Amino acid sequence: MLTRPGRPGSACRTLFAIAIVLSLVQQALTQGPRITIDSGSYRGVSIKPPGSTRTVNKFLSIPYAAPVQRFATPSPPSPSKDEKAADKLPPACPQNGGVGFGATDISESEDCLYLNVFTPASNLTSPDASGRTVMVWFFGGGMQFGTASVPTYDGTNFSANHDVIIVAPNYRTNGKYAGLYPTSTVLTVSSLRLPGRSAWRASFRA
């Protein structure tokens, strides 16, 4: 029994519809919350914590200082015209003996002056957004170890449950003496030049 072949026009329309759907899916995957500040535009990620009805926007690794010469005073980051992804945690600053808090998979880098921002999702120009409390959360460690990239300082749940904006900055840890960093993956004892107060300078810059 002979059958009538399908019309070429129908197949083309089907393929065209599939292409549109795939394009929309790809667009949805690349979309996310966006902010524009002095240093440029950043695309974050949105997440709804378990048990919460609130969505939180996370902007990770936002630079608050330009990459600096070792232990020099921080300066503002250079503006960028390109939109940057803000969806990955920054590396820890160089330190001795690991970052603590049970974290073993966080890298170290001298380019580490970044901060993570967690904010309830809403229109940033709405009245409730402009009146929110901003909490700056410095990691502990006695200025000797630590980083804002460990789960302890993830502000997602706090932001969702208390309607506040959490800012968690990285800062450079100080050394009491040149031999403080013998196990650092970045710094060696012979390479250290410590004028002091580098952690405080980074904190003030943030």
C-alpha positions, -999 to +999 in steps of 0.1 A: +000+000+000+014+033-010+014+062+015+015+099+007+049+113+018+047+142+043+049+177+029+084+193+031+068+224+045+055+206+075+089+191+084+105+224+081+080+240+105+086+212+130+124+217+129+120+254+132+098+250+163+123+226+178+151+252+172+131+279+189+124+257+219+161+249+222+170+285+219+146+295+247+160+267+269+196+279+263+185+315+271+169+305+303+200+286+314+222+317+308+198+341+325+202+351+362+199+381+385+220+410+373+235+440+391+256+470+378+280+487+401+310+510+396+333+481+386+308+467+360+279+444+355+276+410+371+253+380+366+246+359+397+224+329+405+191+325+422+183+298+448+154+290+470+166+275+503+149+242+515+118+250+536+117+286+526+093+305+503+118+332+496+143+332+467+177+346+473+200+361+447+237+352+451+265+373+436+298+356+442+334+368+437+325+405+433+359+424+433+362+452+459+399+458+450+422+455+420+447+426+420+475+440+441+512+438+445+520+415+474+506+430+506+504+465+491+475+488+500+443+478+481+430+501+454+396+502+436+390+476+408+392+488+373+358+492+356+348+466+330+324+470+301+319+432+299+293+414+319+309+389+342+296+357+358+293+360+396+284+323+403+316+308+417+332+313+451+366+332+452+399+316+463+411+321+498+440+344+505+474+328+512+476+314+548+492+287+568+478+253+575+447+255+553+416+277+556+401+259+586+364+251+592+371+216+578+375+229+543+400+210+522+390+219+486+394+257+485+424+270+466+446+299+476+456+330+455+471+364+460+442+377+438+417+371+466+400+404+475+364+396+465+332+395+484+300+374+482+266+390+484+233+373+493+201+393+489+164+385+489+152+384+454+131+415+445+131+446+424+161+465+437+142+498+432+112+487+453+107+504+487+113+471+506+147+466+489+160+501+497+151+497+534+168+463+540+194+459+566+229+452+553+250+428+574+288+426+567+300+392+579+338+389+584+351+354+587+368+344+619+403+329+624+422+355+645+436+371+613+456+339+608+433+317+586+399+316+571+379+326+540+344+337+531+342+308+507+335+281+533+299+269+538+298+285+572+297+320+556+271+312+530+244+338+538+216+322+517+194+310+546+201+340+568+191+363+540+159+344+532+147+339+568+155+374+581+151+396+550+186+411+552+214+415+527+245+396+536+280+407+525+308+383+532+343+396+521+376+379+518+406+396+534+443+389+536+454+372+568+483+387+586+516+371+597+531+375+631+565+367+616+579+356+582+577+319+590+539+319+595+532+305+560+555+275+557+526+253+544+510+279+521+504+267+485+512+302+472+537+319+494+572+307+505+590+320+535+618+336+513+592+355+492+574+372+521+576+409+526+552+418+554+548+455+562+520+446+586+483+454+588+475+440+554+443+423+568+431+456+582+437+474+550+418+449+530+389+450+555+387+488+554+387+486+516+358+462+516 
